Amino acid sequence: MDKKTQATTAYKVKLSQNAIQNIDEIVGYIAFIQQQPINAIKVGDTIYAAIEKIQTNPYAYKECHSIPTKK
């Protein structure tokens, strides 16, 4: 499949418990430590929207050219 081709089926993205905890800590820090609850909601929503975008199109974001990969 070409990298620019969108996937025709949705994929399942699994988040580890650690990843979910990290997202909660980020959102909590913004909401409670920085006292910006509206921005915390926006950040949380944006993170989960990006994950949903990856589910529907795994090639939505470009690969970082600075980090060598096997393929």
N, CA, C and O atoms as CSV, one atom per row, in Angstrom:
chain,resi,resn,atom,element,x,y,z
A,1,MET,N,N,0.853,-1.181,0.000
A,1,MET,CA,C,0.000,0.000,0.000
A,1,MET,C,C,0.892,1.236,0.000
A,1,MET,O,O,1.851,1.306,0.768
A,2,ASP,N,N,0.593,2.181,-0.830
A,2,ASP,CA,C,1.319,3.439,-0.914
A,2,ASP,C,C,1.094,4.247,0.370
A,2,ASP,O,O,-0.006,4.242,0.922
A,3,LYS,N,N,2.130,4.936,0.840
A,3,LYS,CA,C,2.026,5.704,2.073
A,3,LYS,C,C,0.982,6.808,1.986
A,3,LYS,O,O,0.388,7.184,2.996
A,4,LYS,N,N,0.757,7.328,0.790
A,4,LYS,CA,C,-0.201,8.413,0.638
A,4,LYS,C,C,-1.634,7.902,0.472
A,4,LYS,O,O,-2.580,8.690,0.490
A,5,THR,N,N,-1.792,6.604,0.313
A,5,THR,CA,C,-3.109,6.025,0.140
A,5,THR,C,C,-3.798,5.912,1.486
A,5,THR,O,O,-3.202,5.447,2.458
A,6,GLN,N,N,-5.037,6.332,1.545
A,6,GLN,CA,C,-5.787,6.207,2.781
A,6,GLN,C,C,-6.268,4.772,2.945
A,6,GLN,O,O,-6.580,4.091,1.968
A,7,ALA,N,N,-6.322,4.334,4.170
A,7,ALA,CA,C,-6.792,2.987,4.461
A,7,ALA,C,C,-8.294,2.910,4.212
A,7,ALA,O,O,-9.025,3.860,4.491
A,8,THR,N,N,-8.746,1.782,3.690
A,8,THR,CA,C,-10.172,1.623,3.408
A,8,THR,C,C,-10.917,1.063,4.610
A,8,THR,O,O,-12.141,1.167,4.679
A,9,THR,N,N,-10.199,0.470,5.558
A,9,THR,CA,C,-10.846,-0.042,6.758
A,9,THR,C,C,-10.263,0.648,7.978
A,9,THR,O,O,-9.120,1.104,7.964
A,10,ALA,N,N,-11.058,0.718,9.027
A,10,ALA,CA,C,-10.586,1.324,10.267
A,10,ALA,C,C,-9.754,0.299,11.028
A,10,ALA,O,O,-10.062,-0.893,11.031
A,11,TYR,N,N,-8.724,0.771,11.656
A,11,TYR,CA,C,-7.857,-0.065,12.468
A,11,TYR,C,C,-8.131,0.217,13.935
A,11,TYR,O,O,-8.690,1.256,14.285
A,12,LYS,N,N,-7.740,-0.700,14.775
A,12,LYS,CA,C,-7.924,-0.517,16.210
A,12,LYS,C,C,-6.597,-0.094,16.816
A,12,LYS,O,O,-5.593,-0.793,16.676
A,13,VAL,N,N,-6.592,1.047,17.488
A,13,VAL,CA,C,-5.406,1.536,18.175
A,13,VAL,C,C,-5.583,1.198,19.648
A,13,VAL,O,O,-6.567,1.592,20.274
A,14,LYS,N,N,-4.628,0.470,20.188
A,14,LYS,CA,C,-4.691,0.089,21.596
A,14,LYS,C,C,-3.787,1.010,22.401
A,14,LYS,O,O,-2.604,1.153,22.092
A,15,LEU,N,N,-4.338,1.626,23.420
A,15,LEU,CA,C,-3.568,2.474,24.310
A,15,LEU,C,C,-3.251,1.679,25.575
A,15,LEU,O,O,-4.132,1.060,26.172
A,16,SER,N,N,-1.999,1.706,25.965
A,16,SER,CA,C,-1.623,1.022,27.198
A,16,SER,C,C,-2.161,1.806,28.391
A,16,SER,O,O,-2.510,2.982,28.282
A,17,GLN,N,N,-2.217,1.131,29.518
A,17,GLN,CA,C,-2.659,1.795,30.746
A,17,GLN,C,C,-1.718,2.949,31.078
A,17,GLN,O,O,-2.153,3.986,31.578
A,18,ASN,N,N,-0.436,2.769,30.802
A,18,ASN,CA,C,0.555,3.818,31.041
A,18,ASN,C,C,0.280,5.042,30.161
A,18,ASN,O,O,0.388,6.178,30.624
A,19,ALA,N,N,-0.071,4.811,28.907
A,19,ALA,CA,C,-0.365,5.930,27.998
A,19,ALA,C,C,-1.594,6.705,28.469
A,19,ALA,O,O,-1.598,7.935,28.460
A,20,ILE,N,N,-2.615,5.995,28.871
A,20,ILE,CA,C,-3.832,6.656,29.358
A,20,ILE,C,C,-3.526,7.460,30.620
A,20,ILE,O,O,-4.011,8.579,30.788
A,21,GLN,N,N,-2.716,6.878,31.501
A,21,GLN,CA,C,-2.328,7.575,32.733
A,21,GLN,C,C,-1.531,8.838,32.402
A,21,GLN,O,O,-1.727,9.878,33.030
A,22,ASN,N,N,-0.640,8.750,31.428
A,22,ASN,CA,C,0.146,9.927,31.031
A,22,ASN,C,C,-0.737,11.027,30.471
A,22,ASN,O,O,-0.533,12.203,30.773
A,23,ILE,N,N,-1.715,10.657,29.658
A,23,ILE,CA,C,-2.642,11.658,29.107
A,23,ILE,C,C,-3.419,12.317,30.239
A,23,ILE,O,O,-3.595,13.535,30.255
A,24,ASP,N,N,-3.887,11.497,31.190
A,24,ASP,CA,C,-4.609,12.048,32.342
A,24,ASP,C,C,-3.733,12.994,33.163
A,24,ASP,O,O,-4.209,14.023,33.643
A,25,GLU,N,N,-2.455,12.647,33.325
A,25,GLU,CA,C,-1.539,13.509,34.076
A,25,GLU,C,C,-1.300,14.832,33.356
A,25,GLU,O,O,-1.229,15.884,33.992
A,26,ILE,N,N,-1.177,14.781,32.040
A,26,ILE,CA,C,-0.985,16.005,31.255
A,26,ILE,C,C,-2.195,16.915,31.395
A,26,ILE,O,O,-2.064,18.109,31.664
A,27,VAL,N,N,-3.371,16.334,31.209
A,27,VAL,CA,C,-4.608,17.116,31.292
A,27,VAL,C,C,-4.805,17.647,32.716
A,27,VAL,O,O,-5.211,18.794,32.905
A,28,GLY,N,N,-4.518,16.808,33.713
A,28,GLY,CA,C,-4.642,17.237,35.102
A,28,GLY,C,C,-3.689,18.364,35.453
A,28,GLY,O,O,-4.053,19.290,36.178
A,29,TYR,N,N,-2.475,18.287,34.944
A,29,TYR,CA,C,-1.495,19.344,35.188
A,29,TYR,C,C,-1.988,20.675,34.630
A,29,TYR,O,O,-1.914,21.707,35.297
A,30,ILE,N,N,-2.487,20.636,33.411
A,30,ILE,CA,C,-2.971,21.875,32.788
A,30,ILE,C,C,-4.186,22.408,33.549
A,30,ILE,O,O,-4.306,23.610,33.785
A,31,ALA,N,N,-5.080,21.502,33.927
A,31,ALA,CA,C,-6.317,21.925,34.586
A,31,ALA,C,C,-6.083,22.438,36.004
A,31,ALA,O,O,-6.612,23.483,36.383
A,32,PHE,N,N,-5.282,21.697,36.794
A,32,PHE,CA,C,-5.182,22.020,38.215
A,32,PHE,C,C,-3.938,22.827,38.583
A,32,PHE,O,O,-4.031,23.776,39.361
A,33,ILE,N,N,-2.791,22.471,38.043
A,33,ILE,CA,C,-1.567,23.190,38.388
A,33,ILE,C,C,-1.523,24.538,37.667
A,33,ILE,O,O,-1.241,25.569,38.276
A,34,GLN,N,N,-1.804,24.516,36.371
A,34,GLN,CA,C,-1.810,25.752,35.588
A,34,GLN,C,C,-3.142,26.496,35.697
A,34,GLN,O,O,-3.257,27.639,35.255
A,35,GLN,N,N,-4.139,25.848,36.283
A,35,GLN,CA,C,-5.477,26.410,36.480
A,35,GLN,C,C,-6.096,26.923,35.184
A,35,GLN,O,O,-6.602,28.043,35.106
A,36,GLN,N,N,-6.036,26.050,34.157
A,36,GLN,CA,C,-6.636,26.365,32.865
A,36,GLN,C,C,-7.494,25.181,32.408
A,36,GLN,O,O,-7.117,24.459,31.484
A,37,PRO,N,N,-8.637,24.984,33.049
A,37,PRO,CA,C,-9.447,23.793,32.744
A,37,PRO,C,C,-9.969,23.746,31.303
A,37,PRO,O,O,-10.082,22.663,30.730
A,38,ILE,N,N,-10.278,24.865,30.729
A,38,ILE,CA,C,-10.777,24.874,29.346
A,38,ILE,C,C,-9.670,24.412,28.395
A,38,ILE,O,O,-9.921,23.622,27.486
A,39,ASN,N,N,-8.452,24.902,28.604
A,39,ASN,CA,C,-7.332,24.474,27.773
A,39,ASN,C,C,-7.029,22.995,27.988
A,39,ASN,O,O,-6.649,22.298,27.047
A,40,ALA,N,N,-7.193,22.513,29.211
A,40,ALA,CA,C,-6.967,21.101,29.495
A,40,ALA,C,C,-7.949,20.233,28.706
A,40,ALA,O,O,-7.568,19.196,28.164
A,41,ILE,N,N,-9.182,20.648,28.646
A,41,ILE,CA,C,-10.188,19.911,27.870
A,41,ILE,C,C,-9.813,19.907,26.394
A,41,ILE,O,O,-9.912,18.879,25.724
A,42,LYS,N,N,-9.385,21.050,25.894
A,42,LYS,CA,C,-8.995,21.149,24.480
A,42,LYS,C,C,-7.818,20.239,24.168
A,42,LYS,O,O,-7.803,19.574,23.132
A,43,VAL,N,N,-6.825,20.204,25.063
A,43,VAL,CA,C,-5.652,19.356,24.853
A,43,VAL,C,C,-6.067,17.882,24.861
A,43,VAL,O,O,-5.665,17.121,23.980
A,44,GLY,N,N,-6.860,17.480,25.840
A,44,GLY,CA,C,-7.329,16.097,25.904
A,44,GLY,C,C,-8.125,15.702,24.668
A,44,GLY,O,O,-7.925,14.623,24.109
A,45,ASP,N,N,-9.014,16.569,24.252
A,45,ASP,CA,C,-9.819,16.295,23.053
A,45,ASP,C,C,-8.930,16.183,21.810
A,45,ASP,O,O,-9.170,15.333,20.952
A,46,THR,N,N,-7.913,17.030,21.713
A,46,THR,CA,C,-7.013,17.009,20.560
A,46,THR,C,C,-6.190,15.723,20.520
A,46,THR,O,O,-5.980,15.151,19.450
A,47,ILE,N,N,-5.727,15.270,21.676
A,47,ILE,CA,C,-4.963,14.025,21.731
A,47,ILE,C,C,-5.829,12.858,21.264
A,47,ILE,O,O,-5.401,12.057,20.433
A,48,TYR,N,N,-7.040,12.762,21.796
A,48,TYR,CA,C,-7.916,11.652,21.408
A,48,TYR,C,C,-8.397,11.779,19.959
A,48,TYR,O,O,-8.638,10.766,19.302
A,49,ALA,N,N,-8.537,12.999,19.455
A,49,ALA,CA,C,-8.892,13.187,18.044
A,49,ALA,C,C,-7.766,12.694,17.134
A,49,ALA,O,O,-8.021,12.098,16.087
A,50,ALA,N,N,-6.525,12.947,17.538
A,50,ALA,CA,C,-5.387,12.460,16.752
A,50,ALA,C,C,-5.346,10.939,16.734
A,50,ALA,O,O,-5.036,10.335,15.708
A,51,ILE,N,N,-5.658,10.323,17.862
A,51,ILE,CA,C,-5.694,8.859,17.933
A,51,ILE,C,C,-6.794,8.316,17.029
A,51,ILE,O,O,-6.586,7.326,16.326
A,52,GLU,N,N,-7.954,8.949,17.039
A,52,GLU,CA,C,-9.041,8.527,16.153
A,52,GLU,C,C,-8.664,8.700,14.685
A,52,GLU,O,O,-9.036,7.883,13.843
A,53,LYS,N,N,-7.928,9.760,14.382
A,53,LYS,CA,C,-7.485,9.997,13.006
A,53,LYS,C,C,-6.545,8.877,12.549
A,53,LYS,O,O,-6.614,8.423,11.407
A,54,ILE,N,N,-5.678,8.442,13.447
A,54,ILE,CA,C,-4.771,7.333,13.133
A,54,ILE,C,C,-5.557,6.047,12.914
A,54,ILE,O,O,-5.183,5.237,12.066
A,55,GLN,N,N,-6.641,5.843,13.665
A,55,GLN,CA,C,-7.464,4.645,13.484
A,55,GLN,C,C,-8.064,4.586,12.089
A,55,GLN,O,O,-8.121,3.517,11.482
A,56,THR,N,N,-8.506,5.708,11.585
A,56,THR,CA,C,-9.139,5.721,10.274
A,56,THR,C,C,-8.137,5.818,9.133
A,56,THR,O,O,-8.401,5.360,8.021
A,57,ASN,N,N,-6.970,6.426,9.421
A,57,ASN,CA,C,-5.949,6.571,8.396
A,57,ASN,C,C,-4.568,6.443,9.042
A,57,ASN,O,O,-4.015,7.438,9.511
A,58,PRO,N,N,-4.008,5.242,9.071
A,58,PRO,CA,C,-2.723,5.035,9.735
A,58,PRO,C,C,-1.576,5.848,9.134
A,58,PRO,O,O,-0.551,6.030,9.790
A,59,TYR,N,N,-1.724,6.335,7.917
A,59,TYR,CA,C,-0.680,7.121,7.262
A,59,TYR,C,C,-0.971,8.614,7.330
A,59,TYR,O,O,-0.448,9.384,6.524
A,60,ALA,N,N,-1.801,9.029,8.282
A,60,ALA,CA,C,-2.199,10.433,8.377
A,60,ALA,C,C,-1.035,11.354,8.730
A,60,ALA,O,O,-0.999,12.509,8.306
A,61,TYR,N,N,-0.095,10.844,9.499
A,61,TYR,CA,C,1.039,11.658,9.925
A,61,TYR,C,C,2.306,11.118,9.285
A,61,TYR,O,O,2.495,9.906,9.183
A,62,LYS,N,N,3.170,12.025,8.855
A,62,LYS,CA,C,4.407,11.621,8.196
A,62,LYS,C,C,5.380,11.012,9.192
A,62,LYS,O,O,5.381,11.343,10.377
A,63,GLU,N,N,6.197,10.122,8.683
A,63,GLU,CA,C,7.255,9.524,9.474
A,63,GLU,C,C,8.365,10.551,9.677
A,63,GLU,O,O,8.686,11.315,8.767
A,64,CYS,N,N,8.938,10.565,10.857
A,64,CYS,CA,C,10.031,11.490,11.150
A,64,CYS,C,C,11.289,11.019,10.431
A,64,CYS,O,O,11.738,9.894,10.650
A,65,HIS,N,N,11.862,11.857,9.580
A,65,HIS,CA,C,13.043,11.476,8.807
A,65,HIS,C,C,14.308,11.460,9.667
A,65,HIS,O,O,15.314,10.870,9.271
A,66,SER,N,N,14.270,12.097,10.830
A,66,SER,CA,C,15.436,12.130,11.701
A,66,SER,C,C,15.638,10.829,12.478
A,66,SER,O,O,16.729,10.548,12.974
A,67,ILE,N,N,14.558,10.038,12.574
A,67,ILE,CA,C,14.630,8.791,13.321
A,67,ILE,C,C,14.650,7.633,12.314
A,67,ILE,O,O,13.666,7.413,11.608
A,68,PRO,N,N,15.756,6.898,12.245
A,68,PRO,CA,C,15.819,5.783,11.298
A,68,PRO,C,C,14.879,4.644,11.689
A,68,PRO,O,O,14.761,4.300,12.865
A,69,THR,N,N,14.221,4.073,10.702
A,69,THR,CA,C,13.334,2.941,10.941
A,69,THR,C,C,13.801,1.749,10.109
A,69,THR,O,O,14.663,1.887,9.241
A,70,LYS,N,N,13.227,0.585,10.381
A,70,LYS,CA,C,13.648,-0.630,9.681
A,70,LYS,C,C,13.121,-0.676,8.253
A,70,LYS,O,O,13.740,-1.296,7.387
A,71,LYS,N,N,11.979,-0.024,7.994
A,71,LYS,CA,C,11.407,-0.051,6.641
A,71,LYS,C,C,11.425,1.324,6.040
A,71,LYS,O,O,10.986,1.508,4.905
